[in-house]
Amino acid sequence: FLVGLEKLGKGDWRGISRNYVTTRTPTQVASHAHKYFIWLATMNKKKRRSSLFELVQIT
């Protein structure tokens, strides 16, 4: 999935389905992509928060 996303770009679910994830329909690939981008955004927020708290010194 990730290789297809990198090569074909976001939104070409039919191309990713045909060429990279042949066991899934374009609709299934789109659903997976939606969940993946939500997860990615959540992970980025968690990383930002943790790094922010690491900068604060407790006295």
PDB file of N, H, CA, C and O in Angstrom:
ATOM      1  N   PHE A   1       0.823  -1.195   0.000  1.00  0.00           N
ATOM      2  CA  PHE A   1       0.000   0.000   0.000  1.00  0.00           C
ATOM      3  C   PHE A   1       0.864   1.255   0.000  1.00  0.00           C
ATOM      4  O   PHE A   1       0.636   2.176  -0.783  1.00  0.00           O
ATOM      5  N   LEU A   2       1.860   1.282   0.888  1.00  0.00           N
ATOM      6  H   LEU A   2       2.045   0.533   1.524  1.00  0.00           H
ATOM      7  CA  LEU A   2       2.686   2.481   1.013  1.00  0.00           C
ATOM      8  C   LEU A   2       3.516   2.745  -0.243  1.00  0.00           C
ATOM      9  O   LEU A   2       3.718   3.896  -0.629  1.00  0.00           O
ATOM     10  N   VAL A   3       3.990   1.684  -0.869  1.00  0.00           N
ATOM     11  H   VAL A   3       3.826   0.749  -0.555  1.00  0.00           H
ATOM     12  CA  VAL A   3       4.751   1.851  -2.115  1.00  0.00           C
ATOM     13  C   VAL A   3       3.843   2.430  -3.199  1.00  0.00           C
ATOM     14  O   VAL A   3       4.237   3.348  -3.918  1.00  0.00           O
ATOM     15  N   GLY A   4       2.641   1.899  -3.311  1.00  0.00           N
ATOM     16  H   GLY A   4       2.321   1.154  -2.726  1.00  0.00           H
ATOM     17  CA  GLY A   4       1.682   2.413  -4.285  1.00  0.00           C
ATOM     18  C   GLY A   4       1.302   3.851  -4.009  1.00  0.00           C
ATOM     19  O   GLY A   4       1.169   4.648  -4.938  1.00  0.00           O
ATOM     20  N   LEU A   5       1.130   4.188  -2.762  1.00  0.00           N
ATOM     21  H   LEU A   5       1.238   3.540  -2.007  1.00  0.00           H
ATOM     22  CA  LEU A   5       0.802   5.556  -2.377  1.00  0.00           C
ATOM     23  C   LEU A   5       1.933   6.499  -2.761  1.00  0.00           C
ATOM     24  O   LEU A   5       1.690   7.596  -3.263  1.00  0.00           O
ATOM     25  N   GLU A   6       3.161   6.073  -2.527  1.00  0.00           N
ATOM     26  H   GLU A   6       3.358   5.181  -2.119  1.00  0.00           H
ATOM     27  CA  GLU A   6       4.319   6.900  -2.871  1.00  0.00           C
ATOM     28  C   GLU A   6       4.450   7.078  -4.388  1.00  0.00           C
ATOM     29  O   GLU A   6       4.741   8.175  -4.864  1.00  0.00           O
ATOM     30  N   LYS A   7       4.236   6.002  -5.137  1.00  0.00           N
ATOM     31  H   LYS A   7       4.000   5.110  -4.751  1.00  0.00           H
ATOM     32  CA  LYS A   7       4.430   6.056  -6.595  1.00  0.00           C
ATOM     33  C   LYS A   7       3.266   6.740  -7.311  1.00  0.00           C
ATOM     34  O   LYS A   7       3.486   7.525  -8.233  1.00  0.00           O
ATOM     35  N   LEU A   8       2.034   6.452  -6.896  1.00  0.00           N
ATOM     36  H   LEU A   8       1.855   5.815  -6.147  1.00  0.00           H
ATOM     37  CA  LEU A   8       0.863   6.953  -7.622  1.00  0.00           C
ATOM     38  C   LEU A   8       0.234   8.186  -6.982  1.00  0.00           C
ATOM     39  O   LEU A   8      -0.477   8.937  -7.649  1.00  0.00           O
ATOM     40  N   GLY A   9       0.487   8.394  -5.713  1.00  0.00           N
ATOM     41  H   GLY A   9       1.065   7.783  -5.171  1.00  0.00           H
ATOM     42  CA  GLY A   9      -0.054   9.561  -5.036  1.00  0.00           C
ATOM     43  C   GLY A   9      -1.392   9.300  -4.370  1.00  0.00           C
ATOM     44  O   GLY A   9      -2.055   8.289  -4.599  1.00  0.00           O
ATOM     45  N   LYS A  10      -1.750  10.254  -3.540  1.00  0.00           N
ATOM     46  H   LYS A  10      -1.211  11.075  -3.354  1.00  0.00           H
ATOM     47  CA  LYS A  10      -3.001  10.165  -2.786  1.00  0.00           C
ATOM     48  C   LYS A  10      -4.183  10.350  -3.735  1.00  0.00           C
ATOM     49  O   LYS A  10      -4.220  11.306  -4.510  1.00  0.00           O
ATOM     50  N   GLY A  11      -5.134   9.443  -3.673  1.00  0.00           N
ATOM     51  H   GLY A  11      -5.104   8.666  -3.044  1.00  0.00           H
ATOM     52  CA  GLY A  11      -6.344   9.559  -4.476  1.00  0.00           C
ATOM     53  C   GLY A  11      -6.453   8.576  -5.622  1.00  0.00           C
ATOM     54  O   GLY A  11      -7.550   8.358  -6.136  1.00  0.00           O
ATOM     55  N   ASP A  12      -5.345   7.976  -6.040  1.00  0.00           N
ATOM     56  H   ASP A  12      -4.454   8.153  -5.623  1.00  0.00           H
ATOM     57  CA  ASP A  12      -5.403   7.002  -7.138  1.00  0.00           C
ATOM     58  C   ASP A  12      -5.626   5.607  -6.565  1.00  0.00           C
ATOM     59  O   ASP A  12      -4.786   4.720  -6.714  1.00  0.00           O
ATOM     60  N   TRP A  13      -6.765   5.428  -5.909  1.00  0.00           N
ATOM     61  H   TRP A  13      -7.447   6.149  -5.787  1.00  0.00           H
ATOM     62  CA  TRP A  13      -7.049   4.164  -5.224  1.00  0.00           C
ATOM     63  C   TRP A  13      -7.226   3.027  -6.218  1.00  0.00           C
ATOM     64  O   TRP A  13      -6.861   1.888  -5.926  1.00  0.00           O
ATOM     65  N   ARG A  14      -7.776   3.319  -7.378  1.00  0.00           N
ATOM     66  H   ARG A  14      -8.072   4.244  -7.615  1.00  0.00           H
ATOM     67  CA  ARG A  14      -7.948   2.284  -8.401  1.00  0.00           C
ATOM     68  C   ARG A  14      -6.587   1.775  -8.872  1.00  0.00           C
ATOM     69  O   ARG A  14      -6.394   0.569  -9.021  1.00  0.00           O
ATOM     70  N   GLY A  15      -5.651   2.681  -9.104  1.00  0.00           N
ATOM     71  H   GLY A  15      -5.807   3.661  -8.982  1.00  0.00           H
ATOM     72  CA  GLY A  15      -4.310   2.288  -9.533  1.00  0.00           C
ATOM     73  C   GLY A  15      -3.578   1.495  -8.466  1.00  0.00           C
ATOM     74  O   GLY A  15      -2.902   0.512  -8.770  1.00  0.00           O
ATOM     75  N   ILE A  16      -3.709   1.919  -7.220  1.00  0.00           N
ATOM     76  H   ILE A  16      -4.258   2.718  -6.972  1.00  0.00           H
ATOM     77  CA  ILE A  16      -3.077   1.189  -6.115  1.00  0.00           C
ATOM     78  C   ILE A  16      -3.695  -0.195  -6.002  1.00  0.00           C
ATOM     79  O   ILE A  16      -2.991  -1.179  -5.778  1.00  0.00           O
ATOM     80  N   SER A  17      -5.008  -0.269  -6.156  1.00  0.00           N
ATOM     81  H   SER A  17      -5.580   0.531  -6.338  1.00  0.00           H
ATOM     82  CA  SER A  17      -5.700  -1.555  -6.085  1.00  0.00           C
ATOM     83  C   SER A  17      -5.272  -2.490  -7.214  1.00  0.00           C
ATOM     84  O   SER A  17      -5.030  -3.674  -6.979  1.00  0.00           O
ATOM     85  N   ARG A  18      -5.179  -1.975  -8.414  1.00  0.00           N
ATOM     86  H   ARG A  18      -5.375  -1.013  -8.605  1.00  0.00           H
ATOM     87  CA  ARG A  18      -4.826  -2.810  -9.573  1.00  0.00           C
ATOM     88  C   ARG A  18      -3.371  -3.260  -9.558  1.00  0.00           C
ATOM     89  O   ARG A  18      -3.072  -4.391  -9.939  1.00  0.00           O
ATOM     90  N   ASN A  19      -2.463  -2.388  -9.122  1.00  0.00           N
ATOM     91  H   ASN A  19      -2.706  -1.469  -8.812  1.00  0.00           H
ATOM     92  CA  ASN A  19      -1.035  -2.651  -9.297  1.00  0.00           C
ATOM     93  C   ASN A  19      -0.276  -3.033  -8.030  1.00  0.00           C
ATOM     94  O   ASN A  19       0.779  -3.661  -8.118  1.00  0.00           O
ATOM     95  N   TYR A  20      -0.784  -2.672  -6.864  1.00  0.00           N
ATOM     96  H   TYR A  20      -1.641  -2.162  -6.792  1.00  0.00           H
ATOM     97  CA  TYR A  20      -0.013  -2.891  -5.642  1.00  0.00           C
ATOM     98  C   TYR A  20      -0.725  -3.759  -4.613  1.00  0.00           C
ATOM     99  O   TYR A  20      -0.096  -4.602  -3.974  1.00  0.00           O
ATOM    100  N   VAL A  21      -2.015  -3.565  -4.448  1.00  0.00           N
ATOM    101  H   VAL A  21      -2.527  -2.880  -4.967  1.00  0.00           H
ATOM    102  CA  VAL A  21      -2.779  -4.347  -3.470  1.00  0.00           C
ATOM    103  C   VAL A  21      -3.892  -5.050  -4.243  1.00  0.00           C
ATOM    104  O   VAL A  21      -5.062  -4.677  -4.158  1.00  0.00           O
ATOM    105  N   THR A  22      -3.506  -6.061  -4.988  1.00  0.00           N
ATOM    106  H   THR A  22      -2.556  -6.364  -5.058  1.00  0.00           H
ATOM    107  CA  THR A  22      -4.441  -6.700  -5.921  1.00  0.00           C
ATOM    108  C   THR A  22      -5.540  -7.501  -5.234  1.00  0.00           C
ATOM    109  O   THR A  22      -6.514  -7.891  -5.876  1.00  0.00           O
ATOM    110  N   THR A  23      -5.393  -7.748  -3.937  1.00  0.00           N
ATOM    111  H   THR A  23      -4.601  -7.430  -3.415  1.00  0.00           H
ATOM    112  CA  THR A  23      -6.409  -8.509  -3.205  1.00  0.00           C
ATOM    113  C   THR A  23      -7.517  -7.619  -2.651  1.00  0.00           C
ATOM    114  O   THR A  23      -8.439  -8.115  -2.003  1.00  0.00           O
ATOM    115  N   ARG A  24      -7.440  -6.308  -2.896  1.00  0.00           N
ATOM    116  H   ARG A  24      -6.691  -5.905  -3.422  1.00  0.00           H
ATOM    117  CA  ARG A  24      -8.444  -5.379  -2.372  1.00  0.00           C
ATOM    118  C   ARG A  24      -9.046  -4.540  -3.492  1.00  0.00           C
ATOM    119  O   ARG A  24      -8.386  -4.239  -4.486  1.00  0.00           O
ATOM    120  N   THR A  25     -10.303  -4.170  -3.313  1.00  0.00           N
ATOM    121  H   THR A  25     -10.839  -4.414  -2.505  1.00  0.00           H
ATOM    122  CA  THR A  25     -10.987  -3.309  -4.282  1.00  0.00           C
ATOM    123  C   THR A  25     -10.551  -1.859  -4.060  1.00  0.00           C
ATOM    124  O   THR A  25     -10.012  -1.529  -3.003  1.00  0.00           O
ATOM    125  N   PRO A  26     -10.782  -0.991  -5.050  1.00  0.00           N
ATOM    126  CA  PRO A  26     -10.455   0.426  -4.852  1.00  0.00           C
ATOM    127  C   PRO A  26     -11.164   1.038  -3.638  1.00  0.00           C
ATOM    128  O   PRO A  26     -10.590   1.878  -2.945  1.00  0.00           O
ATOM    129  N   THR A  27     -12.390   0.626  -3.384  1.00  0.00           N
ATOM    130  H   THR A  27     -12.856  -0.057  -3.947  1.00  0.00           H
ATOM    131  CA  THR A  27     -13.121   1.132  -2.216  1.00  0.00           C
ATOM    132  C   THR A  27     -12.439   0.707  -0.921  1.00  0.00           C
ATOM    133  O   THR A  27     -12.331   1.500   0.015  1.00  0.00           O
ATOM    134  N   GLN A  28     -11.982  -0.533  -0.864  1.00  0.00           N
ATOM    135  H   GLN A  28     -12.070  -1.177  -1.624  1.00  0.00           H
ATOM    136  CA  GLN A  28     -11.291  -1.020   0.326  1.00  0.00           C
ATOM    137  C   GLN A  28      -9.959  -0.301   0.523  1.00  0.00           C
ATOM    138  O   GLN A  28      -9.577   0.011   1.651  1.00  0.00           O
ATOM    139  N   VAL A  29      -9.255  -0.040  -0.578  1.00  0.00           N
ATOM    140  H   VAL A  29      -9.566  -0.293  -1.494  1.00  0.00           H
ATOM    141  CA  VAL A  29      -7.985   0.683  -0.497  1.00  0.00           C
ATOM    142  C   VAL A  29      -8.233   2.109  -0.004  1.00  0.00           C
ATOM    143  O   VAL A  29      -7.477   2.617   0.823  1.00  0.00           O
ATOM    144  N   ALA A  30      -9.278   2.752  -0.501  1.00  0.00           N
ATOM    145  H   ALA A  30      -9.893   2.339  -1.173  1.00  0.00           H
ATOM    146  CA  ALA A  30      -9.617   4.110  -0.068  1.00  0.00           C
ATOM    147  C   ALA A  30      -9.967   4.140   1.410  1.00  0.00           C
ATOM    148  O   ALA A  30      -9.572   5.065   2.121  1.00  0.00           O
ATOM    149  N   SER A  31     -10.699   3.144   1.879  1.00  0.00           N
ATOM    150  H   SER A  31     -11.019   2.393   1.301  1.00  0.00           H
ATOM    151  CA  SER A  31     -11.057   3.063   3.293  1.00  0.00           C
ATOM    152  C   SER A  31      -9.810   2.884   4.154  1.00  0.00           C
ATOM    153  O   SER A  31      -9.669   3.517   5.201  1.00  0.00           O
ATOM    154  N   HIS A  32      -8.917   2.024   3.705  1.00  0.00           N
ATOM    155  H   HIS A  32      -9.031   1.511   2.855  1.00  0.00           H
ATOM    156  CA  HIS A  32      -7.669   1.810   4.435  1.00  0.00           C
ATOM    157  C   HIS A  32      -6.842   3.097   4.466  1.00  0.00           C
ATOM    158  O   HIS A  32      -6.265   3.446   5.496  1.00  0.00           O
ATOM    159  N   ALA A  33      -6.788   3.798   3.332  1.00  0.00           N
ATOM    160  H   ALA A  33      -7.256   3.515   2.495  1.00  0.00           H
ATOM    161  CA  ALA A  33      -6.024   5.042   3.255  1.00  0.00           C
ATOM    162  C   ALA A  33      -6.586   6.078   4.221  1.00  0.00           C
ATOM    163  O   ALA A  33      -5.831   6.780   4.893  1.00  0.00           O
ATOM    164  N   HIS A  34      -7.899   6.170   4.288  1.00  0.00           N
ATOM    165  H   HIS A  34      -8.512   5.600   3.741  1.00  0.00           H
ATOM    166  CA  HIS A  34      -8.543   7.115   5.203  1.00  0.00           C
ATOM    167  C   HIS A  34      -8.121   6.832   6.645  1.00  0.00           C
ATOM    168  O   HIS A  34      -7.741   7.745   7.378  1.00  0.00           O
ATOM    169  N   LYS A  35      -8.191   5.571   7.041  1.00  0.00           N
ATOM    170  H   LYS A  35      -8.500   4.830   6.445  1.00  0.00           H
ATOM    171  CA  LYS A  35      -7.797   5.186   8.398  1.00  0.00           C
ATOM    172  C   LYS A  35      -6.310   5.416   8.626  1.00  0.00           C
ATOM    173  O   LYS A  35      -5.904   5.824   9.714  1.00  0.00           O
ATOM    174  N   TYR A  36      -5.490   5.157   7.600  1.00  0.00           N
ATOM    175  H   TYR A  36      -5.819   4.826   6.716  1.00  0.00           H
ATOM    176  CA  TYR A  36      -4.045   5.351   7.708  1.00  0.00           C
ATOM    177  C   TYR A  36      -3.718   6.821   7.944  1.00  0.00           C
ATOM    178  O   TYR A  36      -2.880   7.135   8.789  1.00  0.00           O
ATOM    179  N   PHE A  37      -4.370   7.734   7.205  1.00  0.00           N
ATOM    180  H   PHE A  37      -5.050   7.478   6.519  1.00  0.00           H
ATOM    181  CA  PHE A  37      -4.085   9.157   7.366  1.00  0.00           C
ATOM    182  C   PHE A  37      -4.569   9.678   8.718  1.00  0.00           C
ATOM    183  O   PHE A  37      -3.936  10.564   9.292  1.00  0.00           O
ATOM    184  N   ILE A  38      -5.663   9.153   9.229  1.00  0.00           N
ATOM    185  H   ILE A  38      -6.177   8.433   8.762  1.00  0.00           H
ATOM    186  CA  ILE A  38      -6.113   9.517  10.579  1.00  0.00           C
ATOM    187  C   ILE A  38      -5.089   9.052  11.604  1.00  0.00           C
ATOM    188  O   ILE A  38      -4.736   9.802  12.514  1.00  0.00           O
ATOM    189  N   TRP A  39      -4.609   7.821  11.462  1.00  0.00           N
ATOM    190  H   TRP A  39      -4.895   7.212  10.722  1.00  0.00           H
ATOM    191  CA  TRP A  39      -3.600   7.278  12.373  1.00  0.00           C
ATOM    192  C   TRP A  39      -2.318   8.105  12.301  1.00  0.00           C
ATOM    193  O   TRP A  39      -1.712   8.401  13.331  1.00  0.00           O
ATOM    194  N   LEU A  40      -1.901   8.481  11.088  1.00  0.00           N
ATOM    195  H   LEU A  40      -2.394   8.241  10.251  1.00  0.00           H
ATOM    196  CA  LEU A  40      -0.686   9.258  10.898  1.00  0.00           C
ATOM    197  C   LEU A  40      -0.800  10.613  11.587  1.00  0.00           C
ATOM    198  O   LEU A  40       0.147  11.061  12.233  1.00  0.00           O
ATOM    199  N   ALA A  41      -1.941  11.262  11.457  1.00  0.00           N
ATOM    200  H   ALA A  41      -2.711  10.898  10.932  1.00  0.00           H
ATOM    201  CA  ALA A  41      -2.158  12.553  12.107  1.00  0.00           C
ATOM    202  C   ALA A  41      -2.131  12.406  13.622  1.00  0.00           C
ATOM    203  O   ALA A  41      -1.588  13.261  14.320  1.00  0.00           O
ATOM    204  N   THR A  42      -2.709  11.335  14.129  1.00  0.00           N
ATOM    205  H   THR A  42      -3.151  10.640  13.562  1.00  0.00           H
ATOM    206  CA  THR A  42      -2.704  11.081  15.570  1.00  0.00           C
ATOM    207  C   THR A  42      -1.284  10.866  16.074  1.00  0.00           C
ATOM    208  O   THR A  42      -0.912  11.381  17.129  1.00  0.00           O
ATOM    209  N   MET A  43      -0.494  10.111  15.329  1.00  0.00           N
ATOM    210  H   MET A  43      -0.796   9.693  14.473  1.00  0.00           H
ATOM    211  CA  MET A  43       0.890   9.856  15.735  1.00  0.00           C
ATOM    212  C   MET A  43       1.711  11.143  15.721  1.00  0.00           C
ATOM    213  O   MET A  43       2.540  11.353  16.606  1.00  0.00           O
ATOM    214  N   ASN A  44       1.493  11.997  14.738  1.00  0.00           N
ATOM    215  H   ASN A  44       0.819  11.826  14.019  1.00  0.00           H
ATOM    216  CA  ASN A  44       2.218  13.266  14.673  1.00  0.00           C
ATOM    217  C   ASN A  44       1.864  14.159  15.854  1.00  0.00           C
ATOM    218  O   ASN A  44       2.739  14.829  16.403  1.00  0.00           O
ATOM    219  N   LYS A  45       0.593  14.180  16.254  1.00  0.00           N
ATOM    220  H   LYS A  45      -0.117  13.636  15.808  1.00  0.00           H
ATOM    221  CA  LYS A  45       0.185  14.988  17.402  1.00  0.00           C
ATOM    222  C   LYS A  45       0.815  14.460  18.679  1.00  0.00           C
ATOM    223  O   LYS A  45       1.268  15.242  19.515  1.00  0.00           O
ATOM    224  N   LYS A  46       0.850  13.144  18.840  1.00  0.00           N
ATOM    225  H   LYS A  46       0.482  12.509  18.161  1.00  0.00           H
ATOM    226  CA  LYS A  46       1.452  12.552  20.030  1.00  0.00           C
ATOM    227  C   LYS A  46       2.930  12.881  20.108  1.00  0.00           C
ATOM    228  O   LYS A  46       3.440  13.188  21.185  1.00  0.00           O
ATOM    229  N   LYS A  47       3.620  12.822  18.987  1.00  0.00           N
ATOM    230  H   LYS A  47       3.205  12.572  18.112  1.00  0.00           H
ATOM    231  CA  LYS A  47       5.045  13.134  18.970  1.00  0.00           C
ATOM    232  C   LYS A  47       5.275  14.588  19.336  1.00  0.00           C
ATOM    233  O   LYS A  47       6.188  14.896  20.103  1.00  0.00           O
ATOM    234  N   ARG A  48       4.464  15.482  18.800  1.00  0.00           N
ATOM    235  H   ARG A  48       3.723  15.232  18.177  1.00  0.00           H
ATOM    236  CA  ARG A  48       4.621  16.898  19.109  1.00  0.00           C
ATOM    237  C   ARG A  48       4.375  17.159  20.585  1.00  0.00           C
ATOM    238  O   ARG A  48       5.126  17.908  21.209  1.00  0.00           O
ATOM    239  N   ARG A  49       3.353  16.564  21.148  1.00  0.00           N
ATOM    240  H   ARG A  49       2.743  15.955  20.641  1.00  0.00           H
ATOM    241  CA  ARG A  49       3.050  16.781  22.561  1.00  0.00           C
ATOM    242  C   ARG A  49       4.170  16.277  23.457  1.00  0.00           C
ATOM    243  O   ARG A  49       4.588  16.970  24.384  1.00  0.00           O
ATOM    244  N   SER A  50       4.653  15.079  23.185  1.00  0.00           N
ATOM    245  H   SER A  50       4.313  14.516  22.431  1.00  0.00           H
ATOM    246  CA  SER A  50       5.680  14.523  24.051  1.00  0.00           C
ATOM    247  C   SER A  50       6.954  15.346  23.974  1.00  0.00           C
ATOM    248  O   SER A  50       7.612  15.547  24.994  1.00  0.00           O
ATOM    249  N   SER A  51       7.319  15.825  22.797  1.00  0.00           N
ATOM    250  H   SER A  51       6.784  15.662  21.968  1.00  0.00           H
ATOM    251  CA  SER A  51       8.535  16.612  22.684  1.00  0.00           C
ATOM    252  C   SER A  51       8.359  17.964  23.379  1.00  0.00           C
ATOM    253  O   SER A  51       9.325  18.516  23.906  1.00  0.00           O
ATOM    254  N   LEU A  52       7.145  18.498  23.384  1.00  0.00           N
ATOM    255  H   LEU A  52       6.360  18.050  22.956  1.00  0.00           H
ATOM    256  CA  LEU A  52       6.889  19.757  24.059  1.00  0.00           C
ATOM    257  C   LEU A  52       7.076  19.600  25.565  1.00  0.00           C
ATOM    258  O   LEU A  52       7.677  20.463  26.205  1.00  0.00           O
ATOM    259  N   PHE A  53       6.571  18.512  26.137  1.00  0.00           N
ATOM    260  H   PHE A  53       6.082  17.810  25.617  1.00  0.00           H
ATOM    261  CA  PHE A  53       6.704  18.293  27.568  1.00  0.00           C
ATOM    262  C   PHE A  53       8.138  17.986  27.975  1.00  0.00           C
ATOM    263  O   PHE A  53       8.535  18.267  29.106  1.00  0.00           O
ATOM    264  N   GLU A  54       8.911  17.416  27.073  1.00  0.00           N
ATOM    265  H   GLU A  54       8.589  17.188  26.154  1.00  0.00           H
ATOM    266  CA  GLU A  54      10.304  17.138  27.386  1.00  0.00           C
ATOM    267  C   GLU A  54      11.103  18.426  27.530  1.00  0.00           C
ATOM    268  O   GLU A  54      12.124  18.443  28.217  1.00  0.00           O
ATOM    269  N   LEU A  55      10.656  19.501  26.894  1.00  0.00           N
ATOM    270  H   LEU A  55       9.826  19.487  26.336  1.00  0.00           H
ATOM    271  CA  LEU A  55      11.374  20.768  26.964  1.00  0.00           C
ATOM    272  C   LEU A  55      11.108  21.516  28.268  1.00  0.00           C
ATOM    273  O   LEU A  55      11.904  22.370  28.660  1.00  0.00           O
ATOM    274  N   VAL A  56      10.011  21.213  28.939  1.00  0.00           N
ATOM    275  H   VAL A  56       9.364  20.520  28.621  1.00  0.00           H
ATOM    276  CA  VAL A  56       9.640  21.907  30.170  1.00  0.00           C
ATOM    277  C   VAL A  56      10.418  21.320  31.335  1.00  0.00           C
ATOM    278  O   VAL A  56      10.422  20.107  31.544  1.00  0.00           O
ATOM    279  N   GLN A  57      11.082  22.195  32.096  1.00  0.00           N
ATOM    280  H   GLN A  57      11.080  23.180  31.926  1.00  0.00           H
ATOM    281  CA  GLN A  57      11.831  21.732  33.261  1.00  0.00           C
ATOM    282  C   GLN A  57      10.989  21.927  34.513  1.00  0.00           C
ATOM    283  O   GLN A  57      10.379  22.978  34.711  1.00  0.00           O
ATOM    284  N   ILE A  58      10.967  20.919  35.335  1.00  0.00           N
ATOM    285  H   ILE A  58      11.463  20.065  35.174  1.00  0.00           H
ATOM    286  CA  ILE A  58      10.233  20.993  36.598  1.00  0.00           C
ATOM    287  C   ILE A  58      11.221  21.431  37.672  1.00  0.00           C
ATOM    288  O   ILE A  58      12.276  20.820  37.844  1.00  0.00           O
ATOM    289  N   THR A  59      10.869  22.505  38.401  1.00  0.00           N
ATOM    290  H   THR A  59      10.012  23.002  38.262  1.00  0.00           H
ATOM    291  CA  THR A  59      11.787  23.003  39.443  1.00  0.00           C
ATOM    292  C   THR A  59      11.229  22.818  40.820  1.00  0.00           C
ATOM    293  O   THR A  59      11.874  23.183  41.802  1.00  0.00           O
TER     294      THR A  59
END
